[in-house]
């Protein structure tokens, strides 16, 4: 149950902070110009790459969290 809570919190943090971490004005200019000057396949490629990047970052954070929990579990088990 704790793992599910941690995954949900991590997922939420990634997607809320990822959007805020970019320079909003510059990002908006780039996105609007690409969407206006790009055909359908180009738009699809851009969105897919953004999704892949977000999922990749999410997976890295999940692995780090699992590693942290595993190390804590080993320490607790060793101390008992």
C-alpha positions in Angstrom: 0.0 0.0 0.0 2.9 2.4 0.8 4.4 1.7 -2.5 1.3 2.6 -4.3 1.1 5.9 -2.4 4.7 6.7 -3.1 4.2 5.9 -6.8 1.2 8.2 -7.0 2.9 11.0 -5.2 6.1 10.6 -7.4 4.0 10.6 -10.5 2.1 13.7 -9.5 5.3 15.5 -8.5 7.0 14.7 -11.8 4.2 15.9 -14.0 3.5 19.1 -12.0 7.1 20.1 -11.6 8.1 19.1 -15.1 5.7 21.7 -16.6 6.8 24.4 -14.1 10.5 23.7 -14.6 10.6 25.0 -18.1 10.9 28.6 -19.1 7.2 29.3 -19.7 7.6 32.2 -22.2 10.2 30.5 -24.3 8.5 27.1 -24.1 5.2 28.7 -25.3 6.9 30.4 -28.2 8.5 27.1 -29.3 5.4 25.1 -28.9 3.1 27.6 -30.7 5.6 28.0 -33.6 6.0 24.3 -34.0 2.4 23.6 -33.9 1.7 26.3 -36.5 4.5 25.4 -38.9 4.5 21.6 -38.5 2.5 18.9 -40.3 0.6 16.1 -38.6 3.5 13.6 -38.5 5.8 16.2 -37.0 3.3 17.1 -34.3 2.9 13.4 -33.5 6.7 13.0 -33.2 7.0 16.0 -30.9 4.3 14.8 -28.5 5.6 11.3 -28.5 9.1 12.5 -27.6 7.7 14.6 -24.7 5.7 11.6 -23.4 8.8 9.3 -23.7 10.9 11.8 -21.8 8.3 12.2 -19.1 7.9 8.5 -18.7 11.7 8.0 -18.7 12.1 10.6 -15.9 9.2 8.9 -14.0 10.9 5.5 -14.2 14.2 6.9 -13.0 12.5 8.4 -10.0 10.7 5.2 -9.2 13.9 3.2 -9.4 15.6 5.7 -7.1 12.7 5.5 -4.6 12.8 1.7 -4.7 16.5 1.7 -4.1 16.1 4.0 -1.2 13.3 1.9 0.4 15.4 -1.3 -0.2 18.4 0.2 1.5 16.2 1.3 4.5 14.7 -2.2 4.7 18.2 -3.7 4.7 19.3 -1.4 7.5 16.2 -2.1 9.6 16.7 -5.9 9.0 20.3 -5.7 10.0 19.6 -3.7 13.2 17.0 -6.2 14.4 
